[in-house]
Structures are given as structure tokens and as C-alpha cells.
Amino acid sequence: MDFEGKKVLITGGTRGIGKCLVEELVKNGVRHIAVIARDKQNLKKLATEFQEVKFLRIAGDVADIDVLREAAARIEDKWGYLDILINNAGIISAGPLEDISDEDLYDQVAVNLTAVLLLTKYCIPLLKSSEEAAILNISSGLGLLGMPFYTVYGSTKAAVRQFSDATRRELAPHKISVTCAYPTATDTDMMQKFKEREMDSPEMVAQRSLEGLMKKELHVIFGGEKRLMENKMNFESPAKFDAQIAKNYKQWEEKSANHRAI
């Protein structure tokens, strides 16, 4: 897939991995980008930072169905079709399941999963009108491995993986490719409390994810050989992986404390 001239819709494109995805798209010749984001000021800044791009700015929360419908309607009215949909927006609230507020649990499901399903649903007719369409879903390494104290977040991200597989197979006759990326710890606002640890850069994650989309890879998994081995063990010997996690239970409990970016 060649990105030049493509029309793209991205959620959460004003910061973190999303902002880096926008920057990488621009480097690859994209000049029409629709962005859904909550922060109106950061949305306005995009136009000054990337003056060569014609932005469609949709200010609002992806958890709001009307915002998603508005995005699809504006794209249909302005462009008539869509080449690439990037479901990137995400939030997190970690800790013991019994201690996570009902509101935080509900919001994580709404933003990380329900919005992905609905926005994709609304965009499918637009993607079908493209000559070469693709979807990039940003999941998480925690969507591959069920870890303690990340039950809600990990469950939503695991669902994104399942959704990616299902839509890829459903949309294959329409020549719409679907790629799912699984970042590990990435140096973004969502990971502020872990500043002392080594993390992937959002620039690298964006570049590698779009490279996967360009090559029509099914899955882009970050974390190197260690993550691949963990995935294999988790699938083939879950009890063995349980025992490994049990040894580090306290560490998981401590690092999840106050890990919240809503």
C-alpha cells in the first residue's frame, strides 16, 4: 500500500502514539486527515504544525456515539470515501478489579472497545468506496497476555484483537485489509508514572505500526523475542505462565497502583 494521497481518519491523533502516527502519515505523503480528539486546543495546533495537511477536525469523546456518527457523516460529505481508518484512542485505569470505580470500568469499555466497533461500522461503507482500503487497530501487549490488576484494560484490548481478526475475514472479499498492533510500554502520557523505566518511543511504535499496515501484516507485536516467548507459553502452557506471574505478583500490584489515564 502506498500512503501518498490517501484519506485517513484517526482517533486520538493529538498526542502520544496518535500524534506520531499523524506525523508519520504526513511524511509518507498523506494530505487529508480527519482527527477525532477531545482536546480542542491540540486539535487546532495540528493545523499549524502540519500546514501542508487539510484537516477535518472533530472535537469530542469517542465514547459519544453522536461524535462517531458526525465523523463518518462529515467524511462522506467532504471526501465521499475513506482509505484508511486508524482506531488509536485509548484510556486506562488499573488496579484490583474490586477497587476500580464503576465509571472507570464503563469508560474503558466504551473508549477502548465500543468506540472501535461503532466507528468501524460507520466507516465500512466509506472504506468500500475506496480503491485500496485498510484499517489499523491499536491494541496492547496486555491484550495478548492477561495480567493481574489490568483486567479491564487488558480485556478491552484483547477484544480489539478478536475484532481485528473477525473484521479482516469479514471484509476480505471487499479488499479491505486489517492490521492490529500491540505496543508494549511506550513513553506517552498514559505511562507517566513509569518514567524511570525503559520504554519504546511513540515515534518507533507509529513507524512500525504503519509499516505493518503498508505491508498488510496481520499483527504487529512489540516487545521483541521475550514477548513472543511469553505469548507462546501463555497459549501452550497457561499454568506454567500462571506460576511465572505468581512469582512477580507483588511487583504487578505495586506498578498498577495509581496507573490511571482517563
Sequence and secondary structure as in RCSB ss.txt:
>XXXX:A:sequence
MDFEGKKVLITGGTRGIGKCLVEELVKNGVRHIAVIARDKQNLKKLATEFQEVKFLRIAGDVADIDVLREAAARI
EDKWGYLDILINNAGIISAGPLEDISDEDLYDQVAVNLTAVLLLTKYCIPLLKSSEEAAILNISSGLGLLGMPFY
TVYGSTKAAVRQFSDATRRELAPHKISVTCAYPTATDTDMMQKFKEREMDSPEMVAQRSLEGLMKKELHVIFGGE
KRLMENKMNFESPAKFDAQIAKNYKQWEEKSANHRAI
>XXXX:A:secstr
   TT EEEEESTTSHHHHHHHHHHHHTT  EEEEEES HHHHHHHHHH TT EEEEEES TT HHHHHHHHHHH
HHHTS  SEEEE    EE S GGGS HHHHHHHHIIIIIHHHHHHHHHHHHHHTSSSEEEEEE  GGGTS  TT 
HHHHHHHHHHHHHHHHHHHHHGGGTEEEEEEE  SBSSGGGGGGTTS  B HHHHHHHHHHHHHTT SEEE SHH
HHHHHHHHHHH HHHHHHHHHHTHHHHHHHHTT EE 
